[in-house]
Structure formats: C-alpha cells, structure tokens
Amino acid sequence: MSTNNVVVLDNGGGLIKAGHGGERHPSTIIPNCLYRLPSSKKWLHPSPTTTSGVSTATEEDLTSAAVRRPIDRGYLINPELQREIWAHLFSSILHINPAHSSLLLTEPLFTLPSIQRSTDELVFEDFNFKSLYVADPPSLVHLYEASRRPNGLVSRAQCSLVVDCGFSFTQASPVFQNFTLNYAVKRIDLGGKALTNYLKELVSYRSVNVMEEAFIMDDVKEKLCFVSLDVARDLQIAR
C-alpha cells in the first residue's frame, strides 16, 4: 500500500495534527473543537493553525467565543462532536476518501475499553476506513527519534523517557525496546489548558476580565509565555 493512502492522526485534546504517511511534518494542524460567537447560534470550525497553535485566520473575531471540545482530560467523551470535526478535516482540509485509506491514530495510555469501542465505531462505521492502527504516543516518539538518528543514544540504548506535556495532562513514560512500560508511567492532570486558565485568572484579577476569552488568552500564552532559564531574574523583570 502506498504511504499516501495512510492518514496519520494525532488526535489531541487541544489540537489535531494530521497528515499522510511518509511526510516529515503534519499537513495541517487544527483546534480539536467547535466555537460559537455570542451573536450567532451556529457552531463553527476554527481555521487551521500554525505549529504553535495560533490561528492563521486573522479575520476571525473570536472575542467571547464559546467552545465545545470532544475530549476531556485526554479522553474522548463526545463521539458525535468528534465525528463532526473529523468529517470537516477529511473532506475540507485533507481532501481524502476514508474508504480508500488506512488510519494511524494515537490514543492515550490507559484508555477505557468503552472509549476504544467508540473510537472503533467512528473509524469503521462512520468513516469506513480500510484499516486502523492505534499507537500510544510515547512509543511513536521513541521510534521516531531512533529512526531519525540511527547512531544516536536512543537507538543504541533502546530505551528512553518520554515526557509529554499536552493540553490536558503531563505524563512521563519509560520506553524499552520500542514498548512503553505501562506500570511505570506517571501522570498529573496539569497541561496547557490549566496554564491558559491560570493566565486568565491572573489577567482578570490584575487588569481586565478575560475569563470568557479562551481563544484570545490561549493565543497570548503561545506568543508570550516561555520556560524560564533564570527564574529569579525573570521574576524581578516582571515586577
């Protein structure tokens, strides 16, 4: 089978990164949500974003937009909403026919069987994909790094520690000989969403109320926030 017939989908709680097998980078990145403006009753699809998660459509006014997400804490809770988002992605952005394609899909570790069944129904009953391969992100990251640098440390040692700081949670996963050691995985429910909410609280308390501005404050976070290499110095500058 040609790699062009393989659709790769990293279905995150905040962003969906999608493309075709064999590509080095995702073809598109879209927010995994729908939004509705205060003046409208219609739920809309956000525009594709840059690699940082910032919308490329500057004409969109997302002030006070309400947001619906199919994933909570990293797990699928609304298959109907996910179906609508995937349908838009496949038909209007990737322009693929699922019936003629196979799907490589990432799935969080420790996903409940009921959620796995809902995902299978989406893939095969709603979109009619030819086949499905489900992979956990830590193993894929390990394989990617090992294949990218055949003589590197990861490839030679055949083990790694993958720290995934995502939208919904942060997870540390040891990988040995291409397999994730599930019994040793550690997870905390703290991710990008929590940081955006904290930023909204800080700005609302100190300046102007932005508690309803999820898109805007997420954009602010992506553009202005960074990991400090000198905490004391940066705190002094911030004061």
C-alpha positions in Angstrom: 0.0 0.0 0.0 1.3 3.5 -0.8 2.1 5.7 2.1 -0.1 8.3 0.5 -3.1 6.1 1.4 -2.2 6.2 5.1 -3.7 9.0 7.1 -1.8 9.9 10.3 -3.9 11.5 13.0 -2.5 12.8 16.4 -5.9 13.4 18.0 -5.1 15.7 20.9 -7.3 17.4 23.4 -6.3 20.8 22.2 -5.0 20.3 18.6 -5.3 17.7 15.9 -2.1 17.2 13.9 -2.9 15.4 10.6 -1.1 14.3 7.5 -0.2 11.5 5.2 2.2 8.6 5.8 5.8 9.4 4.7 5.5 13.1 5.3 8.1 14.6 7.7 5.7 17.2 9.2 1.9 17.3 9.6 -0.1 18.6 6.6 -2.4 20.6 8.9 -2.9 21.4 12.5 -6.5 22.4 13.6 -8.0 23.0 17.0 -10.0 20.0 18.2 -13.1 21.9 19.0 -16.0 24.0 17.6 -16.7 27.5 18.6 -19.8 29.8 18.6 -19.8 33.6 18.6 -22.1 35.5 21.0 -24.1 36.9 18.1 -24.7 33.5 16.5 -26.4 30.2 17.2 -24.2 28.2 14.8 -21.2 26.2 15.9 -18.2 26.8 13.6 -14.9 25.1 12.8 -11.8 27.1 13.7 -9.2 27.8 11.0 -6.0 25.7 10.7 -3.3 26.9 13.0 0.5 27.4 12.8 2.7 24.9 14.5 2.5 26.9 17.7 -1.3 26.6 17.8 -2.0 30.2 16.8 -4.8 30.6 14.2 -3.8 31.6 10.7 -7.1 33.4 10.0 -6.6 36.9 11.3 -10.0 38.0 10.2 -11.7 35.7 12.7 -13.1 37.6 15.7 -13.1 35.1 18.5 -14.0 37.6 21.3 -16.1 35.8 23.9 -16.5 32.8 21.7 -18.0 29.7 23.4 -16.0 26.5 22.9 -17.1 22.8 22.7 -14.4 20.0 22.9 -14.9 16.3 22.3 -12.0 15.4 24.6 -11.7 16.0 28.4 -8.6 15.1 30.4 -7.2 13.4 27.3 -10.1 11.0 26.7 -12.9 11.0 24.2 -16.2 12.0 25.9 -18.3 13.2 22.9 -18.0 10.9 19.8 -20.7 12.9 18.0 -18.7 16.1 18.2 -15.5 14.3 17.2 -17.3 12.8 14.2 -18.2 16.3 13.0 -14.7 17.6 13.5 -13.1 14.7 11.7 -15.6 14.9 8.8 -14.6 18.5 8.2 -10.9 17.6 8.5 -11.1 14.7 6.0 -13.4 16.4 3.4 -12.5 20.1 3.5 -8.8 20.1 4.6 -7.1 16.8 3.8 -9.4 16.1 0.9 -9.2 12.3 1.3 -11.7 9.4 0.9 -11.5 7.4 4.1 -12.9 4.3 2.3 -9.7 4.2 0.2 -7.3 5.0 3.1 -5.9 3.4 6.3 -5.6 5.3 9.5 -2.7 5.5 12.0 -4.2 7.0 15.2 -2.7 8.0 18.5 -4.5 7.0 21.7 -3.7 7.9 25.3 -2.4 5.2 27.6 -5.0 3.5 29.8 -7.9 4.4 27.6 -11.1 2.6 28.8 -12.5 -0.2 26.6 -15.7 1.7 26.2 -13.9 4.7 24.7 -11.9 2.4 22.5 -15.1 0.9 21.1 -16.5 4.4 20.5 -13.3 5.2 18.5 -13.6 2.0 16.5 -17.2 2.8 15.6 -16.1 6.3 14.4 -13.3 4.8 12.3 -15.1 1.9 10.7 -18.8 2.5 10.9 -18.9 6.3 10.3 -15.9 6.8 8.0 -15.4 3.3 6.6 -11.6 3.3 6.8 -9.9 0.2 5.3 -7.8 -0.5 8.4 -6.8 1.1 11.7 -3.5 1.0 13.7 -3.7 2.5 17.2 -0.4 3.6 18.8 0.5 5.2 22.1 2.4 8.5 21.7 5.4 7.6 23.8 6.3 4.6 21.6 5.9 6.6 18.5 8.1 9.4 19.8 10.8 6.8 20.8 10.6 5.1 17.3 10.8 8.5 15.5 13.8 9.6 17.5 15.6 6.2 17.0 14.9 6.2 13.2 15.9 9.9 12.9 19.3 9.2 14.5 20.3 5.6 13.9 23.6 6.1 15.7 22.2 8.2 18.5 21.9 7.4 22.2 18.2 6.4 22.0 18.8 3.9 19.1 21.9 2.4 20.8 20.4 2.2 24.3 17.0 1.0 23.0 15.4 2.9 25.9 14.1 6.5 26.6 12.0 8.5 29.0 9.3 10.4 27.1 7.8 13.4 28.9 4.6 14.5 27.1 3.3 18.0 28.2 0.0 18.2 26.4 -3.2 20.1 26.5 -4.9 18.0 29.2 -2.1 16.4 31.2 1.6 15.9 31.6 2.9 12.3 31.5 6.3 10.7 31.9 6.6 7.3 30.2 9.6 5.0 30.1 10.1 3.1 26.8 12.2 0.0 26.5 12.9 -1.8 23.2 10.0 0.1 21.5 7.5 -0.8 24.1 6.0 1.6 26.8 6.3 0.2 30.3 2.8 1.0 31.4 3.4 0.0 35.1 6.0 2.8 35.4 4.0 5.6 33.7 3.4 8.7 35.9 0.7 11.3 35.1 -0.5 14.5 36.5 -3.7 16.3 35.3 -1.8 19.5 34.5 -1.3 20.7 31.0 -1.7 23.6 28.6 -5.4 24.1 29.4 -4.7 24.6 33.1 -2.0 27.1 32.3 -4.4 29.0 30.0 -7.0 29.1 32.8 -4.4 30.3 35.3 -3.3 33.0 32.9 -7.0 34.1 32.5 -7.3 34.3 36.3 -4.1 36.4 36.6 -5.1 38.9 34.0 -8.7 39.1 35.2 -7.6 39.8 38.7 -5.0 42.4 37.8 -6.4 44.1 34.8 -9.5 43.3 32.7 -11.9 40.4 32.9 -10.9 37.8 30.3 -12.4 34.7 31.9 -14.6 34.1 28.8 -11.8 34.7 26.3 -10.4 31.2 25.9 -9.1 31.6 22.3 -7.5 35.1 22.9 -5.7 34.1 26.1 -4.5 30.8 24.5 -3.1 33.0 21.8 -1.4 35.2 24.3 0.1 32.2 26.1 1.5 30.8 22.9 3.1 34.1 21.8 4.4 35.5 25.1 4.9 32.7 27.6 8.2 30.8 27.9 10.1 28.4 30.1 12.4 30.5 32.3 16.1 29.6 32.5 16.7 32.1 35.3 13.6 32.3 37.5 14.8 34.9 40.0 15.9 37.3 37.2 12.7 36.9 35.2 10.6 37.4 38.3 12.5 40.6 39.0 11.9 41.9 35.5 8.2 41.0 35.7 7.8 43.1 38.8 
